[in-house]
Amino acid sequence: MNSSQKPVKGRPKYIVLTGGVGGAKLCQGLARVLEPSQLLFVVNTGDDFTHLGLHISPDVDSLMYALAGLSSRERGWGRDDETWNCLETLKKLGGESWFRLGDRDLALHLKRTADLAAGKTLTQSIASIKKGLRVKNRIVPMSNDPVRTKIDTDEGMLSFQEYFVSRQCQPKVNRVVYQGTWDARMASSVHTFLQSAELRGTIICPSNPVLSIDPILEVEGMRDWLRFPHTPRVAVSPIIGGEAVKGPTAKIFKELGKEVNAIGVAKHYGTLLDGFIYDRRDHYLETRFKGMPLPARSTDTLMQTDADKEALARNVLQFIDDISLENVFGKLEPYDA
Ligand code: FO1
């Protein structure tokens, strides 16, 4: 929490859809300007898988480590204060070492796997682990039921981590499928939060739209529920100047025949959105955004420091307020924040 700014106590509330490293950065910014009770982070679990008998939930962990101030600056995933003794020994023993689990990260995985084996839900396990990490924010998986993202590539159908880590996102993507979304139920706290009278808006983080956000939106009923509260839904573009800040978003957009820029991202989400934030370096897109029925605003979205994360969070919240006012008082002109 920024000491110079008093938080708004209790209300308003925001639901935040996130996945991956870019998403976690905006969540850190939001956590710096709002009280934990004002935020619900709903996290992609399409990347989850079982490895060496352990339940891996990378996007949940990236967010927990980021909010705990423990995440690796260099890698983005896993912990900063990591050692690799177990992995090195495993390698010597001829075990699987392509997916790198550090010693400290392993402890988290042992705890989660034991929780699930004892009958806890993923939500309950996250709640207990984040307590140990002293993270006060509310973090829920998009569902407690298994959803698995599969990538249909020119090398055949690959599981998410086979594509992402083992094949380093090299195969050409033809299609992405989200197995299990039909049977997956939203975590119950998402319903409760969406029905809250104090809900002020929904924020879609600058995460990969296809790999991190679509799995959340595809969970049975999620899109309809997100339309229900009639509060602004705002997304932040993960593409700046035709490139993703990190990861394969631009490559996948190109391979799926989408426009590789902020306009392509806005069109991808389509009518789900009430507002869109793109980077000020993409100011050349302003005329095109003005021609679209979607209010768009440009600002600095590159989050390198904690101050950058906080500034973007404040801009997103301001934009949501402005859209809410616009709904009451009429159209606002776009501006550079
Ligand atoms: N990403 C890699 O590129 N290589 C790894 O070996 C790797 C291990 C890993 C272990 C735990 C964890 O929570 C994340 C890990 N990641 C690794 C990141 C992860 O695969 C991706 O960042 C996400 O799935 C995409 O959002």
Residues whose N, C-alpha, C, O or C-beta is under 5 A from the ligand:
A	BS01	FO1	G20 D47 S57 P58 D61 W77 G78 W98 F99 R100 L101 V165
